[in-house]
Amino acid sequence: MSRQQRRERNFKFRQKLFENGGKILQTCQELGIEWFNYVAIKRRDNDFKAILDDYKEFILDELEMLIFERAKENTKLALKVLEKLRPEKWADPDKSIKDSPTETKDFLPRDYFYYTDQEHFKQLIKENLAEIDRQLKEIISETSDN
């Protein structure tokens, strides 16, 4: 298969993959690619593998934005999102990764505790979410410009 033919195959695969919502088997069937050929192509062709990696990143970005939107309405989810996105600021350094799921955690840095009431806490969350939203939009706009 020539380089041009591989590029065309990869381009068609990328288009169909997005049209089919990431359903690889359906995409292969519609393009007439046997499953064992798909697996072999994925192993051999780095450009083809990059298509799959790009799609995975796309899905993760979409999922991140969905979680972020839902976190705006749910304080507990917002705290979990902040803890994962910015562990240096929101995660409790005294806890290990192997924490029991039933244990409680401090979501705000310890220096916030002495002056934080519920309303101030909500305001802090909103401000931090707004900052994350701004940063994500900035990254998306930079990515779309390239």
Order of alpha helices (4+ residues) and beta strands (2+ residues): alpha-alpha-alpha-alpha-alpha-alpha-alpha
